[in-house]
């Protein structure tokens, strides 16, 4: 079932749209409907194309030897050493 609604558009745009619809032998409603469908369809394909998935780790074997997750100070020291190495 079609729904009725009120849309406020610039006068110049409505005049151009009416001329185009008349030249094509169809109603203004049909022209607006086609335009909305195109915009909505294009938006859904663009949104799907922009989706980027994060990389998936292929690491196996668990923690590196000597890593104790319960020792926060040791973890911070390891992180500091790695950061210092990267900055060299």
N, C-alpha and C positions, 0 to 999 in steps of 0.2 A: 504494500500500500504506500503510495506516495505521501510525503509529508510537506505541508506548506510552511514556509518560513519567510521572514522579512530580512533582507540583506541591504545594507547601505553601501552604495558604490558611488564613485565620482561620476558626475553627469556625463563627462566626455567619454569615459570608459563604457558606460551603458549605451550611448549613441553608437559608438564603434561596434559594440557587440551586436546591437540590433541590426545594423547594416550588414554585418557579416552573416548573421543568421538568415536574414532575408535573401541575401545573395546566394546562399547555399540551399535555400528552400526549406528551412527548418525553423523551429521555435527557439526563442532565447533560452528557454528552459533546457532544451536539448544541448545547446551550445555550452551553457554553464555546467551541465551534468558531465559532458565530455571533458571539459577542462578540469573539473574536480577529480574525475577518475584518473586522468593523466598525472596530475600532481601527486595524488595519493599512491598510485602504483609506482611512480618514479621514486618517491620517498622510501617505500618499503624495500626496493631493490638496492638503493644507495645504503640504507642502514645495514643491510645484510653484507654488503661488500666491504664496509668499513670495519667490520668486526675482526679483531686480531686476537688470536689466542696466545696465552703466554707459553714460553718454551716448557717442555716437560723434561724433567731430569731422568737420565738413564743410569744414574749412579747406583751402585749396589754395595753391600758389605757393611753398612752402618757407619758408625763414627770412626774417625781416624784414631790410630793407637795413641794412648796417652790423654785423650780428651775425657774429662769428667764433667758431666752436665750439672752436677751438684756443687761444683766449685766455681762460683761466679767470678772471683778474683782471677783465677787461672784463665778462664774464658776471655776476660777483658784483656789480660796480658797477651794472649795469643792474637786477639784482634788488633791490639796496638802494634805488635811486631809486624803483622801482615800489612797494616796500613803504612808503617814506616818503610817497609820494603817497596811498596807501590810508589811511594813518593820519591824514592831515589832516582 
